[in-house]
Amino acid sequence: MGTSVPVRVILPVNWNRKPKATFPVVYMFHGGDDDYTSWTRETDVKALAKNSDVLVVMPDAGRNGYYSDWFAGGPRWETFHTRELVRLMEKEFRASRSRAVVGLSMGGLGALNYAAHHRGMFRYVASMSSYVDLNDPAVRLELALGTRQEGIDIKDVWGDPVKNAKVWQAHNPAAMPRAFRGTHIHLSAGSSEPGPLDEGRSSGVVLASVLGEAPLQGQVTAFARSLRSAGVDVTTHLYRPGTHSWPYWRAELHGIWPSVMKSIRQ
C-alpha cells in the first residue's frame, strides 16, 4: 500500500486466559464512502462478539478502493487484505485458518471476489446489498457516475470495460459461479421500499438509499440460481421493505451471526 492502513480488531474473550490458543476469524468489510470504524460505529458487533471467542477484524479499504489491486497502478487492496493482513493476524494475533467474511455494499463485492480468487480462504461469505453482476448496464452506469463524483475513474480500478473485459469479468462474481464451490455463500438485499426502519431519516437520505438498493434483488436471485446450478452451497434473504442503509444491515448481521459462528467453529 505504501502507507499505514488502520485495522480495528476485537479480541476473543479468552485471549488472555489462553495465551497459546489460536482463534477463528471473522473479517468484516465496510462499504463505499466509509471506513474501518463503520461496523463498530453503526452496529453492536462488539456485543455480538463478546461471548463468541473469535477474532473480529475490520480493515480499512479506502472510501472507493473496490477491494482490488488497481489496474492502473496505485493501491493494491486485495494483496494487502488477503496476504499481508492475513499473515499479520496469524503471526501477531494468533488467528487460525478458520475464516469467515461479512461485507456490505462495496465490501460485499469485495468479499465475494476475494473468496473466488482465493478458494478455500473463507468457510462462509456473507454479501449484503452488493452488486453481484458487473455486466448489468445499470450497474456500469452507476459505477461510472458514482466514482466520477468522488474524483475516481472506474477505468483506473479495472481498466476499460470493453478493452479490458477479462479484468472486469475477473472481478464479476456472476461470471465465475464455479469458483465459489466449497464455500457457503449468503446473499441478502432489500426490496428498495422504505419501511419503519427508515422513519426519522431525511427524505434525501432515504431516496439515495432507495436508489442504491433498487437493482439488487434481481441480480441476487439470478446469481443464487447460477451458484446452485454450479453446486455451491448458498442461502439468500430477500426482504421487504428494505433500503440501502444501516438499519437493515444491523438486522441482517444479527440474523446471520449464529450461522457465521457455526461455520468457523466446525
Buried (B, 14 or more C-beta within 10 A) or exposed (E): BEEEBEBBBBBBBEBEEEEEEBBBBBBBBBBBEBBBEBBBEBBEBEEBBEEBBBBBBBBBBBBBBBBBBBBEEBBBBBEBBBEEBBEBBBEEBBBBEBBBBBBBBBBBBBBBBBBBBBEEBBBBBBBBBBBBBBBBEEBBEBBEEBBEEEEBEBBBBBBEBEEBBEBBBBBBBBBBBEBBEEBBBBBBBBBBEBBEBBEEBEEEEBEBBBEBBBBBBBBBBBBBEBBBEBEBBBEBBBBEBBBBBBBBBBBBBEBBBEBBBEBBEE
